[in-house]
Amino acid sequence: MAGQWIDIAAKDGGTFKGYLALPASGSGPGILLLQEIFGVNKSMREVADHYAEEGYVVLAPDLFWRMEPGIELGYTEADFGKAMGYYQRFDANQSIKDAADALKVLRARPECKGKVGALGFCLGGKLAYLVAARTDVDCAVSYYGVGIEADLGEAGDVKCPVVFHFAELDRFAPPEARAQVEAAFKGRPEIEFYLYPGCDHAFAAPERASFNKPATLMAHTRSIAAFRKALGPHYDLSALWDRHTELEFATRSAEQTMTTMVAEPYVNHIPTMTGGVGYRDLLRFYKNHFIPKTPQDTKLVPISRTIGSDRIVDEMLFCFTHDIEIDWMLPGVPPTGKYVEIPLVAIVRFRGDKLYNEHIYWDQASVLVQIGLLDPKKLPVAGVETAKKLVDESLPSNTLMARWSESAGK
């Protein structure tokens, strides 16, 4: 998804550039993306493209333009030195005026429908806070903002929800600074604080050594939850997932199944590490190793469904007769003709109105017991009993635990 550079008129004269990224739908709520000290570089543009894929109209203004237009730095030691030089000359107060001009342009765009939020990283993390205090944005998200504690006199001017993401090991936002920020917003439930243990500054930047993927994923979900709640757009994730599974198990069309997913999705069946990463591999997997290699009598029995801001967790019974070699679940195992019932959990993540990835979990030992390849008398494993107990909690517990009887009466 490629964005474009547009011109932004400054209130005091002159123009500067901003990178505009649009969602596939062509319109949506707005996000004002506020840069790091490295300029609106490739990394920032990728963030803009990512949030456009989530359904937002994103504008990232060049806030260094008064010093030098079009600054784009990488993350080498030399680039970091240059970035710090720009940071030391940076006029934060003037930049908020420029950000307000960009915000006005964003709101006026025909593609921007409804409310607008602010999102910033590092320097931009502080600017997101100041934009929340000085403009009419409807929501703000700050990633490891530097120096926020110096401007907490404006905390009372913040009237919208704000999410602060901080890293435990961040020397640029140390514990005492974080404590001051939290204290300034005490008693305000619409202001959220999240600390990421073991993480350092810029943990959400894939190009940097401090990148931490688990923390980045968690922070993104929290950010999306805040934006969805304050701005929208709101998607029927349950219906989208139901349509996807219908195309897999009823229509049985690999090509149609792929239309429900983003351009480069992935699927991972955790117990067997089967699936695919990227459109071509996943289509190949669905077309040759999943859809035609799933038994015709396969039945999904829903048990529970939890719907979040950007994902669904589905708990179900997966039932089938092993009358075909199931490449994705039992690769290399000839059909046994055995009937199998197992609990299965699908964690499905979305970007906007498309599926982005699936993590599928089941108990492979239970499958192997039920088709006769694993002896439950020799190992602490169970067969169909795991499925039966999922729907009937009155069935006995601890049957695999020989010492259970020893604690009777204790």
Disulfide bonds with the S-S distance in Angstrom:
none
